[in-house]
Amino acid sequence: MTIALDRPTQKTKSAQIREQLGYPIIDTDVHTQEFEPAVLDYLEQVAGSAIVERFKEHLPGASRFKWYKQTWEERFAYRTNRPNWWGRPTKNTLNLATISLPKLLHERLQQSGTDFAVVYPNLATMAPNIGNEEMRRAVCRALNIYHADIFRPYADRLTPIAAIPMHTPQEAIEELEYAVKVLGLKTIQIPGYVRRPIPAFEKYGKEVTNEVVWIDNFGIDSEYDYDPFWAKCVELKVVPTTHASSQGWTTQRSVTNAQYNHINHFAFAAEALCKSLFFGGVTRRFPTLKFAFMEGGAAWGASLYADILWHWETRNKEHLLKNNNPAILDREALKELYIRYGGELVRDRLDGLGDGLGFHSQHFAPLDPGELDEFADAGIEKPEDVRDRFLNHFYFGTESDDTRVAQAFNRAALPFGERVKAFLGSDSGHWDVPDITTVTANAYALVEGEIITEDDLRYFLSIHPLELYTSLNRDFFKGTAIEQQAEEYLASVDR
């Protein structure tokens, strides 16, 4: 059977809209699929045949397939979350092939209205989560070499992420330096978290410690100091991005319903990392470093931004000491009110006064002034600090047809009337984009439906990704198809 390549005699609707808009469109999240036999060749060169055989038995993400091997009794006994099976668009063979063949993707990219794309290969997004250190580091290294090689001829429009393992800062730094200095890669993906065993439960054996874990998000309460890694990102001029899943976490662990597990799973994982970086003071200590969270949309970012600010306004140290400190309670006045209004219900039982209200001293450890300010590490002393530590650092990848992006651009409802930095991350190559050529048309439909404005669309498709990727590396787009437009953008910012 011969498949005719889709070379339309006239431009696609997306390409026509791109021409009409007149500015470069950057897609920050195009998914591709590795050709596994070639990956295994690279892995053998990196780590030898024994690692290859083990890898074939335990592919990254393979644990999700255990659901299919279990009986229903086992699934419920282990609370094994049901995985989805519909990850790829299979109806259109050409679109499916496009995501696995760089030459074909490069050829068809402009049909989607896109000028330049950041590529997130499938195995590369999973590799940093491999538990075994030898396997994790070997697979990340092999995949990074593989992707650097196969995408190098198409660097004018495509750039792949480097997979960076984060179980320790040292392994992260070593792979980052290799990816940037040796391979010449300029975008990276870190995992959103590392699952670490809780020490108190290790005595119960491996089966328990595999399940009883805590989530280390590299910021607040982390097992390691990741500042050396963040500093290395700044030194090497790369922006950390993440594409993390929370499927299998306690709130996304339905045994029977994959849709239940899938909804918001990217957003939940991204929010955990975002909060950790903020409250851990990473955005305070590294004022030039920005982060991007892919595929979870921007609605959660808008909500978290407003929620952090609200928490600071109502729970900052001075407010709590003035309004919520048990030590300032007038107990005699409280007792008098109970006597006056409590009646028979409280008569002769006022020795228990305050138990239900939580004011007896046995409910609280002495308040240590050094522990009262939970915003101290983030460096928050006024509302504007929340804005600066959040809006200046966090970017939110959003699919082209996600109407919830309106929340990121609803300046009337957002603190200080400023946009949350949503940008296009189409998720092309996955189930929800069956036709890559519709990406820009879908985004423009947000304007046609009066969900966002033309100006918002420009920030969504062009300004925010330009801002993010040139924030540390002004030469990021040098040698690409949009080099001139990027230079014009930087000149406008410099004025």
NUROZA-423645 format. One record per residue (C-alpha): residue number from 1; residue in three letters; chain; y, z, x. Coordinates in Angstrom, 2 decimals, always signed. Layout:
N
   drenlum   lotor   lumfi         Y         Z         X
       NUM     ALA       A         Y         Z         X
...
***
This chain:
495
   drenlum   lotor   lumfi         Y         Z         X
         1     MET       A     +0.00     +0.00     +0.00
         2     THR       A     +3.41     -0.98     +1.35
         3     ILE       A     +6.43     +1.18     +0.56
         4     ALA       A     +9.77     -0.55     +0.41
         5     LEU       A    +12.44     +1.48     +2.14
         6     ASP       A    +15.35     +2.40     -0.06
         7     ARG       A    +18.13     +0.27     +1.40
         8     PRO       A    +20.36     -0.24     -1.66
         9     THR       A    +22.51     -3.35     -1.80
        10     GLN       A    +25.36     -1.14     -2.99
        11     LYS       A    +26.30     +2.34     -1.91
        12     THR       A    +24.76     +5.32     -3.62
        13     LYS       A    +26.96     +7.41     -5.89
        14     SER       A    +27.07    +10.09     -3.20
        15     ALA       A    +28.18     +7.59     -0.56
        16     GLN       A    +30.86     +6.26     -2.88
        17     ILE       A    +32.17     +9.78     -3.53
        18     ARG       A    +32.19    +10.50     +0.21
        19     GLU       A    +34.31     +7.39     +0.74
        20     GLN       A    +36.65     +8.44     -2.05
        21     LEU       A    +37.07    +11.98     -0.68
        22     GLY       A    +38.03    +10.75     +2.77
        23     TYR       A    +36.97    +13.81     +4.77
        24     PRO       A    +33.75    +14.56     +6.69
        25     ILE       A    +30.93    +16.22     +4.79
        26     ILE       A    +28.72    +18.63     +6.74
        27     ASP       A    +25.40    +19.80     +5.33
        28     THR       A    +24.46    +23.08     +7.01
        29     ASP       A    +20.88    +23.34     +5.73
        30     VAL       A    +18.63    +20.28     +5.72
        31     HIS       A    +14.95    +21.17     +5.88
        32     THR       A    +12.45    +19.18     +7.87
        33     GLN       A     +8.72    +19.45     +8.44
        34     GLU       A     +7.16    +19.33    +11.88
        35     PHE       A     +4.30    +16.94    +12.70
        36     GLU       A     +1.73    +19.59    +13.49
        37     PRO       A     -0.52    +17.66    +15.93
        38     ALA       A     +2.52    +17.02    +18.14
        39     VAL       A     +3.62    +20.65    +17.87
        40     LEU       A     +0.19    +21.74    +19.06
        41     ASP       A     +0.57    +19.50    +22.11
        42     TYR       A     +3.84    +21.24    +22.98
        43     LEU       A     +2.32    +24.66    +22.35
        44     GLU       A     -0.57    +23.89    +24.68
        45     GLN       A     +1.84    +22.88    +27.42
        46     VAL       A     +3.78    +26.13    +26.95
        47     ALA       A     +0.95    +28.63    +26.54
        48     GLY       A     -2.46    +27.02    +26.93
        49     SER       A     -5.35    +26.04    +24.66
        50     ALA       A     -6.36    +29.58    +23.70
        51     ILE       A     -2.98    +30.19    +22.08
        52     VAL       A     -3.30    +26.85    +20.28
        53     GLU       A     -6.62    +27.86    +18.74
        54     ARG       A     -5.24    +31.20    +17.62
        55     PHE       A     -2.15    +29.49    +16.22
        56     LYS       A     -4.24    +27.11    +14.12
        57     GLU       A     -6.03    +30.09    +12.60
        58     HIS       A     -2.83    +32.03    +11.92
        59     LEU       A     -0.02    +29.62    +11.15
        60     PRO       A     +3.40    +31.22    +10.63
        61     GLY       A     +3.61    +32.28     +7.01
        62     ALA       A     -0.14    +31.91     +6.55
        63     SER       A     -0.38    +35.47     +5.23
        64     ARG       A     +1.09    +34.23     +1.96
        65     PHE       A     -2.05    +32.17     +1.37
        66     LYS       A     -4.28    +35.24     +1.30
        67     TRP       A     -3.49    +35.51     -2.45
        68     TYR       A     -5.60    +32.39     -3.02
        69     LYS       A     -8.57    +33.84     -1.14
        70     GLN       A     -8.63    +37.11     -3.09
        71     THR       A    -10.21    +37.95     -6.42
        72     TRP       A     -7.92    +39.20     -9.18
        73     GLU       A     -9.24    +42.71     -8.53
        74     GLU       A     -8.27    +42.45     -4.85
        75     ARG       A     -4.86    +41.01     -5.66
        76     PHE       A     -3.99    +43.97     -7.86
        77     ALA       A     -5.61    +46.47     -5.53
        78     TYR       A     -3.40    +45.29     -2.65
        79     ARG       A     -0.45    +44.26     -4.86
        80     THR       A     -0.50    +40.88     -3.12
        81     ASN       A     +2.56    +38.96     -4.21
        82     ARG       A     +1.88    +35.55     -5.68
        83     PRO       A     +3.34    +32.79     -3.46
        84     ASN       A     +4.80    +29.55     -4.72
        85     TRP       A     +2.90    +26.33     -4.14
        86     TRP       A     +5.65    +23.91     -5.14
        87     GLY       A     +7.74    +23.91     -1.96
        88     ARG       A     +7.94    +20.16     -1.34
        89     PRO       A     +9.18    +17.28     -3.53
        90     THR       A     +6.10    +15.04     -3.77
        91     LYS       A     +7.01    +12.55     -6.50
        92     ASN       A     +9.08    +10.34     -4.19
        93     THR       A     +7.04     +9.48     -1.10
        94     LEU       A    +10.07     +8.12     +0.73
        95     ASN       A    +11.97    +11.37     +0.33
        96     LEU       A     +8.95    +13.35     +1.49
        97     ALA       A     +8.59    +11.18     +4.60
        98     THR       A    +12.32    +11.46     +5.26
        99     ILE       A    +12.09    +15.18     +5.95
       100     SER       A     +9.36    +14.77     +8.56
       101     LEU       A    +10.61    +11.72    +10.48
       102     PRO       A    +13.93    +12.22    +12.32
       103     LYS       A    +14.57     +8.48    +12.65
       104     LEU       A    +14.20     +7.99     +8.91
       105     LEU       A    +16.34    +11.04     +8.11
       106     HIS       A    +19.05     +9.75    +10.44
       107     GLU       A    +18.91     +6.37     +8.76
       108     ARG       A    +19.18     +7.74     +5.23
       109     LEU       A    +21.54    +10.69     +5.76
       110     GLN       A    +24.69     +8.83     +4.76
       111     GLN       A    +23.07     +7.84     +1.48
       112     SER       A    +23.42    +11.52     +0.57
       113     GLY       A    +27.15    +11.32     +1.35
       114     THR       A    +26.63    +13.49     +4.41
       115     ASP       A    +28.17    +12.73     +7.81
       116     PHE       A    +26.49    +15.45     +9.85
       117     ALA       A    +23.67    +17.91     +9.20
       118     VAL       A    +22.24    +21.07    +10.72
       119     VAL       A    +18.46    +20.89    +10.52
       120     TYR       A    +16.16    +23.84     +9.72
       121     PRO       A    +12.56    +22.81    +10.51
       122     ASN       A     +9.89    +24.58     +8.51
       123     LEU       A     +7.77    +26.23    +11.20
       124     ALA       A    +10.86    +27.13    +13.19
       125     THR       A    +12.22    +29.21    +10.32
       126     MET       A     +8.97    +31.19    +10.24
       127     ALA       A     +8.10    +31.49    +13.93
       128     PRO       A    +10.42    +34.42    +14.79
       129     ASN       A     +8.54    +36.55    +12.24
       130     ILE       A     +5.16    +36.30    +14.00
       131     GLY       A     +4.00    +39.83    +14.76
       132     ASN       A     +2.13    +39.28    +18.02
       133     GLU       A     +4.63    +39.06    +20.89
       134     GLU       A     +2.72    +36.57    +23.03
       135     MET       A     +2.19    +34.24    +20.09
       136     ARG       A     +5.73    +34.66    +18.74
       137     ARG       A     +7.45    +33.85    +22.00
       138     ALA       A     +5.17    +30.94    +22.81
       139     VAL       A     +5.53    +29.34    +19.40
       140     CYS       A     +9.32    +29.74    +19.37
       141     ARG       A     +9.54    +28.20    +22.85
       142     ALA       A     +7.26    +25.27    +21.98
       143     LEU       A     +9.07    +24.54    +18.74
       144     ASN       A    +12.46    +24.64    +20.41
       145     ILE       A    +11.36    +22.16    +23.08
       146     TYR       A     +9.73    +19.96    +20.44
       147     HIS       A    +12.81    +19.84    +18.21
       148     ALA       A    +15.20    +19.33    +21.11
       149     ASP       A    +13.11    +16.31    +22.14
       150     ILE       A    +12.61    +14.64    +18.77
       151     PHE       A    +16.20    +15.07    +17.53
       152     ARG       A    +17.98    +14.25    +20.82
       153     PRO       A    +18.25    +10.50    +20.03
       154     TYR       A    +19.96    +11.31    +16.73
       155     ALA       A    +22.47    +13.91    +17.91
       156     ASP       A    +25.41    +11.96    +16.53
       157     ARG       A    +24.44    +13.08    +13.01
       158     LEU       A    +21.65    +15.69    +13.31
       159     THR       A    +21.32    +18.94    +15.25
       160     PRO       A    +18.30    +21.26    +14.95
       161     ILE       A    +18.41    +25.03    +15.08
       162     ALA       A    +16.72    +26.94    +17.88
       163     ALA       A    +14.29    +29.62    +16.67
       164     ILE       A    +15.28    +32.95    +18.26
       165     PRO       A    +12.82    +35.88    +18.07
       166     MET       A    +14.53    +39.25    +17.62
       167     HIS       A    +11.87    +41.94    +17.96
       168     THR       A    +13.79    +43.15    +21.02
       169     PRO       A    +17.22    +42.17    +22.35
       170     GLN       A    +15.63    +41.10    +25.64
       171     GLU       A    +13.30    +38.51    +24.13
       172     ALA       A    +16.17    +37.23    +21.99
       173     ILE       A    +18.45    +36.81    +24.99
       174     GLU       A    +15.78    +35.06    +27.05
       175     GLU       A    +15.03    +32.49    +24.36
       176     LEU       A    +18.70    +32.00    +23.57
       177     GLU       A    +19.53    +31.25    +27.20
       178     TYR       A    +16.64    +28.80    +27.46
       179     ALA       A    +17.55    +27.06    +24.22
       180     VAL       A    +21.21    +26.62    +25.14
       181     LYS       A    +21.21    +26.27    +28.92
       182     VAL       A    +17.98    +24.31    +29.40
       183     LEU       A    +17.45    +22.46    +26.12
       184     GLY       A    +21.09    +21.95    +25.21
       185     LEU       A    +20.66    +23.19    +21.65
       186     LYS       A    +23.86    +24.43    +20.02
       187     THR       A    +22.77    +26.05    +16.76
       188     ILE       A    +20.41    +28.99    +16.35
       189     GLN       A    +18.53    +30.80    +13.65
       190     ILE       A    +17.64    +34.47    +13.88
       191     PRO       A    +15.27    +36.25    +11.49
       192     GLY       A    +17.04    +38.41     +8.93
       193     TYR       A    +15.01    +41.44     +9.95
       194     VAL       A    +12.02    +42.80    +11.80
       195     ARG       A     +9.38    +44.77     +9.89
       196     ARG       A     +8.67    +47.89    +11.93
       197     PRO       A     +6.01    +50.54    +11.23
       198     ILE       A     +7.21    +53.97    +10.16
       199     PRO       A     +6.00    +56.33    +12.92
       200     ALA       A     +4.99    +59.14    +10.56
       201     PHE       A     +2.36    +56.87     +8.94
       202     GLU       A     +0.80    +55.42    +12.08
       203     LYS       A     -1.86    +58.15    +12.05
       204     TYR       A     -3.37    +56.53     +8.94
       205     GLY       A     -4.43    +53.38    +10.77
       206     LYS       A     -3.41    +49.75    +11.09
       207     GLU       A     -4.04    +48.81     +7.46
       208     VAL       A     -1.52    +51.40     +6.31
       209     THR       A     +1.06    +50.76     +9.02
       210     ASN       A     +1.05    +47.04     +8.17
       211     GLU       A     +2.28    +47.94     +4.70
       212     VAL       A     +4.36    +51.07     +5.23
       213     VAL       A     +7.25    +49.59     +7.14
       214     TRP       A    +11.00    +49.81     +7.42
       215     ILE       A    +13.36    +46.87     +7.66
       216     ASP       A    +15.33    +46.67    +10.91
       217     ASN       A    +18.41    +44.47    +10.38
       218     PHE       A    +19.76    +44.69    +13.97
       219     GLY       A    +22.86    +46.65    +12.97
       220     ILE       A    +22.93    +50.05    +11.30
       221     ASP       A    +20.08    +52.42    +12.26
       222     SER       A    +18.38    +49.73    +14.38
       223     GLU       A    +15.63    +50.66    +16.79
       224     TYR       A    +17.51    +48.84    +19.56
       225     ASP       A    +21.08    +48.21    +20.58
       226     TYR       A    +21.54    +44.50    +19.84
       227     ASP       A    +25.08    +44.34    +21.21
       228     PRO       A    +23.88    +42.61    +24.41
       229     PHE       A    +22.47    +39.82    +22.26
       230     TRP       A    +25.65    +39.45    +20.18
       231     ALA       A    +27.62    +39.37    +23.44
       232     LYS       A    +25.32    +36.62    +24.75
       233     CYS       A    +25.96    +34.59    +21.57
       234     VAL       A    +29.70    +34.83    +22.26
       235     GLU       A    +29.19    +33.94    +25.93
       236     LEU       A    +27.06    +30.89    +25.10
       237     LYS       A    +29.29    +29.90    +22.16
       238     VAL       A    +26.62    +29.88    +19.44
       239     VAL       A    +26.89    +31.15    +15.87
       240     PRO       A    +23.94    +33.22    +14.59
       241     THR       A    +22.57    +31.94    +11.29
       242     THR       A    +19.68    +33.26     +9.27
       243     HIS       A    +17.32    +31.91     +6.65
       244     ALA       A    +15.40    +35.03     +5.72
       245     SER       A    +13.06    +35.71     +2.80
       246     SER       A    +12.40    +39.02     +1.07
       247     GLN       A     +9.32    +37.92     -0.85
       248     GLY       A     +6.77    +40.70     -0.62
       249     TRP       A     +9.40    +43.43     -0.63
       250     THR       A     +8.86    +46.08     -3.28
       251     THR       A    +11.05    +44.39     -5.89
       252     GLN       A     +9.49    +40.96     -5.31
       253     ARG       A     +5.84    +41.71     -5.38
       254     SER       A     +4.52    +40.40     -8.67
       255     VAL       A     +0.83    +39.66     -8.46
       256     THR       A     +0.94    +37.07    -11.23
       257     ASN       A     +4.34    +35.36    -11.22
       258     ALA       A     +5.74    +33.42     -8.26
       259     GLN       A     +8.99    +32.73    -10.12
       260     TYR       A     +9.63    +36.47    -10.34
       261     ASN       A     +9.11    +36.77     -6.59
       262     HIS       A    +11.23    +33.73     -5.76
       263     ILE       A    +14.41    +34.45     -7.70
       264     ASN       A    +17.13    +35.78     -5.35
       265     HIS       A    +14.69    +36.46     -2.52
       266     PHE       A    +16.94    +34.74     +0.03
       267     ALA       A    +19.99    +36.58     -1.29
       268     PHE       A    +18.30    +40.01     -1.11
       269     ALA       A    +17.26    +39.52     +2.51
       270     ALA       A    +20.65    +38.11     +3.48
       271     GLU       A    +22.53    +40.95     +1.80
       272     ALA       A    +20.49    +43.53     +3.72
       273     LEU       A    +21.42    +41.86     +7.02
       274     CYS       A    +25.07    +41.41     +6.02
       275     LYS       A    +25.48    +45.08     +5.08
       276     SER       A    +23.77    +46.13     +8.31
       277     LEU       A    +26.10    +44.04    +10.47
       278     PHE       A    +29.15    +45.28     +8.58
       279     PHE       A    +28.36    +49.00     +8.46
       280     GLY       A    +26.87    +48.88    +11.96
       281     GLY       A    +30.27    +47.77    +13.25
       282     VAL       A    +29.09    +44.45    +14.70
       283     THR       A    +32.00    +42.54    +13.15
       284     ARG       A    +34.41    +45.15    +14.55
       285     ARG       A    +33.04    +45.05    +18.09
       286     PHE       A    +32.78    +41.24    +18.18
       287     PRO       A    +35.93    +39.95    +16.49
       288     THR       A    +35.24    +36.29    +17.33
       289     LEU       A    +31.58    +36.23    +16.24
       290     LYS       A    +30.72    +34.73    +12.86
       291     PHE       A    +27.43    +34.73    +10.92
       292     ALA       A    +25.98    +32.37     +8.31
       293     PHE       A    +23.41    +33.21     +5.64
       294     MET       A    +21.49    +30.20     +4.36
       295     GLU       A    +20.03    +29.30     +0.96
       296     GLY       A    +20.92    +32.49     -0.90
       297     GLY       A    +24.08    +31.09     -2.47
       298     ALA       A    +27.51    +32.67     -2.36
       299     ALA       A    +27.57    +34.77     -5.53
       300     TRP       A    +25.93    +37.70     -3.79
       301     GLY       A    +28.51    +37.45     -0.99
       302     ALA       A    +31.40    +37.62     -3.44
       303     SER       A    +29.78    +40.59     -5.17
       304     LEU       A    +29.05    +42.43     -1.91
       305     TYR       A    +32.59    +41.89     -0.62
       306     ALA       A    +34.12    +43.38     -3.77
       307     ASP       A    +31.54    +46.17     -3.83
       308     ILE       A    +32.21    +47.25     -0.23
       309     LEU       A    +35.92    +47.37     -0.90
       310     TRP       A    +35.39    +49.37     -4.11
       311     HIS       A    +33.12    +51.79     -2.28
       312     TRP       A    +35.72    +52.32     +0.41
       313     GLU       A    +38.49    +52.90     -2.14
       314     THR       A    +36.44    +55.48     -4.06
       315     ARG       A    +34.24    +56.94     -1.31
       316     ASN       A    +36.28    +56.96     +1.88
       317     LYS       A    +36.38    +60.22     +3.80
       318     GLU       A    +39.77    +61.40     +2.56
       319     HIS       A    +38.99    +60.57     -1.06
       320     LEU       A    +35.67    +62.41     -0.99
       321     LEU       A    +37.07    +65.52     +0.66
       322     LYS       A    +39.89    +65.61     -1.85
       323     ASN       A    +37.87    +64.90     -5.00
       324     ASN       A    +34.14    +65.44     -4.42
       325     ASN       A    +33.74    +68.25     -1.89
       326     PRO       A    +31.62    +71.13     -3.30
       327     ALA       A    +33.63    +73.57     -1.15
       328     ILE       A    +36.82    +73.02     -3.19
       329     LEU       A    +35.26    +73.92     -6.53
       330     ASP       A    +37.03    +76.75     -8.36
       331     ARG       A    +33.92    +78.61     -9.40
       332     GLU       A    +35.76    +81.33    -11.30
       333     ALA       A    +37.57    +78.76    -13.42
       334     LEU       A    +34.29    +76.98    -14.06
       335     LYS       A    +32.66    +80.26    -15.09
       336     GLU       A    +35.51    +81.04    -17.48
       337     LEU       A    +35.14    +77.64    -19.17
       338     TYR       A    +31.41    +78.18    -19.55
       339     ILE       A    +32.00    +81.58    -21.16
       340     ARG       A    +34.63    +80.16    -23.50
       341     TYR       A    +32.78    +77.04    -24.59
       342     GLY       A    +29.11    +77.54    -23.71
       343     GLY       A    +28.20    +79.96    -26.51
       344     GLU       A    +24.71    +81.36    -26.89
       345     LEU       A    +23.29    +78.56    -24.77
       346     VAL       A    +24.71    +80.02    -21.56
       347     ARG       A    +25.23    +83.67    -22.45
       348     ASP       A    +23.71    +86.07    -19.91
       349     ARG       A    +22.51    +83.16    -17.77
       350     LEU       A    +25.60    +82.35    -15.75
       351     ASP       A    +23.89    +83.38    -12.55
       352     GLY       A    +22.44    +79.86    -12.62
       353     LEU       A    +25.86    +78.29    -13.03
       354     GLY       A    +26.18    +75.21    -10.87
       355     ASP       A    +22.48    +74.45    -10.44
       356     GLY       A    +22.56    +71.44    -12.73
       357     LEU       A    +25.91    +70.34    -11.32
       358     GLY       A    +24.58    +70.49     -7.79
       359     PHE       A    +27.15    +72.95     -6.48
       360     HIS       A    +24.95    +75.68     -5.05
       361     SER       A    +24.97    +75.71     -1.29
       362     GLN       A    +21.20    +75.39     -1.00
       363     HIS       A    +21.50    +71.81     -2.23
       364     PHE       A    +23.64    +70.76     +0.73
       365     ALA       A    +23.52    +71.00     +4.47
       366     PRO       A    +26.86    +72.06     +5.95
       367     LEU       A    +29.25    +69.11     +5.94
       368     ASP       A    +29.73    +67.88     +9.49
       369     PRO       A    +33.16    +66.24     +9.80
       370     GLY       A    +31.68    +63.71    +12.19
       371     GLU       A    +29.20    +62.52     +9.57
       372     LEU       A    +31.58    +62.26     +6.63
       373     ASP       A    +33.11    +58.88     +7.39
       374     GLU       A    +30.40    +56.30     +6.77
       375     PHE       A    +32.92    +53.51     +7.31
       376     ALA       A    +33.84    +54.68    +10.81
       377     ASP       A    +31.51    +52.35    +12.72
       378     ALA       A    +32.89    +49.41    +10.77
       379     GLY       A    +36.41    +50.49    +11.72
       380     ILE       A    +37.74    +50.69     +8.16
       381     GLU       A    +40.99    +52.59     +7.77
       382     LYS       A    +42.67    +50.53     +5.05
       383     PRO       A    +41.61    +47.93     +2.46
       384     GLU       A    +42.75    +45.04     +4.65
       385     ASP       A    +40.18    +46.10     +7.26
       386     VAL       A    +37.38    +45.42     +4.77
       387     ARG       A    +38.81    +41.98     +4.15
       388     ASP       A    +39.12    +41.22     +7.86
       389     ARG       A    +35.69    +42.55     +8.89
       390     PHE       A    +34.02    +40.65     +6.03
       391     LEU       A    +35.85    +37.43     +5.18
       392     ASN       A    +36.57    +36.51     +8.78
       393     HIS       A    +32.93    +36.80     +9.80
       394     PHE       A    +30.51    +35.85     +7.02
       395     TYR       A    +29.67    +32.38     +5.63
       396     PHE       A    +27.33    +31.61     +2.77
       397     GLY       A    +25.15    +28.50     +2.52
       398     THR       A    +25.04    +27.23     -1.04
       399     GLU       A    +23.12    +24.38     -2.62
       400     SER       A    +25.10    +21.44     -3.93
       401     ASP       A    +24.30    +22.05     -7.60
       402     ASP       A    +24.70    +25.85     -7.60
       403     THR       A    +27.41    +26.55    -10.18
       404     ARG       A    +27.58    +30.19     -9.10
       405     VAL       A    +29.67    +29.01     -6.17
       406     ALA       A    +32.57    +29.40     -8.60
       407     GLN       A    +32.45    +33.13     -7.90
       408     ALA       A    +33.22    +32.51     -4.23
       409     PHE       A    +36.27    +30.45     -5.15
       410     ASN       A    +37.55    +32.57     -8.04
       411     ARG       A    +40.54    +33.87     -6.13
       412     ALA       A    +42.02    +35.51     -9.21
       413     ALA       A    +39.03    +37.87     -9.33
       414     LEU       A    +38.50    +38.36     -5.60
       415     PRO       A    +40.24    +41.06     -3.53
       416     PHE       A    +43.46    +39.81     -1.90
       417     GLY       A    +43.08    +36.50     -3.73
       418     GLU       A    +41.18    +34.86     -0.85
       419     ARG       A    +38.09    +32.66     -0.96
       420     VAL       A    +34.68    +33.90     +0.08
       421     LYS       A    +33.46    +31.34     +2.62
       422     ALA       A    +30.86    +29.33     +0.78
       423     PHE       A    +29.76    +26.04     +2.30
       424     LEU       A    +27.27    +23.28     +1.59
       425     GLY       A    +23.67    +24.08     +2.51
       426     SER       A    +21.86    +21.54     +0.36
       427     ASP       A    +18.27    +22.69     +0.95
       428     SER       A    +17.30    +19.03     +1.11
       429     GLY       A    +13.62    +18.70     +1.88
       430     HIS       A    +12.57    +21.47     -0.48
       431     TRP       A    +11.44    +21.38     -4.08
       432     ASP       A    +14.93    +21.71     -5.61
       433     VAL       A    +16.26    +18.51     -4.00
       434     PRO       A    +13.82    +15.81     -5.11
       435     ASP       A    +16.28    +13.07     -4.11
       436     ILE       A    +18.30    +13.48     -0.91
       437     THR       A    +20.78    +10.82     -2.03
       438     THR       A    +22.15    +13.02     -4.83
       439     VAL       A    +23.60    +15.82     -2.66
       440     THR       A    +27.29    +14.89     -2.61
       441     ALA       A    +27.19    +13.62     -6.20
       442     ASN       A    +25.84    +17.00     -7.29
       443     ALA       A    +28.60    +18.80     -5.39
       444     TYR       A    +31.29    +16.60     -6.90
       445     ALA       A    +29.92    +17.38    -10.37
       446     LEU       A    +31.23    +20.91     -9.80
       447     VAL       A    +34.74    +19.44     -9.81
       448     GLU       A    +34.02    +17.12    -12.73
       449     GLY       A    +32.82    +20.12    -14.73
       450     GLU       A    +35.95    +22.09    -13.76
       451     ILE       A    +33.83    +24.75    -12.09
       452     ILE       A    +35.77    +24.49     -8.83
       453     THR       A    +38.89    +22.56     -7.84
       454     GLU       A    +39.22    +19.50     -5.60
       455     ASP       A    +40.74    +21.77     -2.96
       456     ASP       A    +37.83    +24.21     -3.24
       457     LEU       A    +35.43    +21.29     -2.80
       458     ARG       A    +37.13    +20.32     +0.46
       459     TYR       A    +36.62    +23.86     +1.79
       460     PHE       A    +33.02    +23.84     +0.54
       461     LEU       A    +32.00    +20.49     +2.04
       462     SER       A    +34.19    +20.27     +5.12
       463     ILE       A    +36.65    +22.99     +6.14
       464     HIS       A    +34.36    +26.01     +6.06
       465     PRO       A    +31.57    +24.35     +8.13
       466     LEU       A    +34.13    +22.95    +10.57
       467     GLU       A    +35.66    +26.41    +10.86
       468     LEU       A    +32.30    +28.09    +11.41
       469     TYR       A    +30.81    +25.79    +14.02
       470     THR       A    +34.01    +25.35    +16.06
       471     SER       A    +34.84    +29.07    +15.98
       472     LEU       A    +33.19    +29.67    +19.36
       473     ASN       A    +32.57    +26.13    +20.54
       474     ARG       A    +35.51    +23.78    +20.08
       475     ASP       A    +33.35    +20.98    +21.47
       476     PHE       A    +30.58    +21.48    +18.90
       477     PHE       A    +31.17    +18.07    +17.30
       478     LYS       A    +31.96    +16.23    +20.52
       479     GLY       A    +29.85    +13.10    +20.75
       480     THR       A    +29.00    +13.16    +17.05
       481     ALA       A    +29.94    +10.79    +14.26
       482     ILE       A    +32.73    +13.15    +13.17
       483     GLU       A    +34.21    +13.94    +16.57
       484     GLN       A    +37.61    +12.51    +15.68
       485     GLN       A    +37.82    +14.34    +12.34
       486     ALA       A    +36.82    +17.60    +14.04
       487     GLU       A    +39.58    +17.13    +16.61
       488     GLU       A    +42.09    +16.48    +13.83
       489     TYR       A    +40.94    +19.66    +12.09
       490     LEU       A    +41.34    +21.73    +15.28
       491     ALA       A    +44.78    +20.26    +15.87
       492     SER       A    +45.83    +21.26    +12.36
       493     VAL       A    +44.58    +24.81    +12.96
       494     ASP       A    +46.40    +25.04    +16.28
       495     ARG       A    +49.76    +24.08    +14.77
***
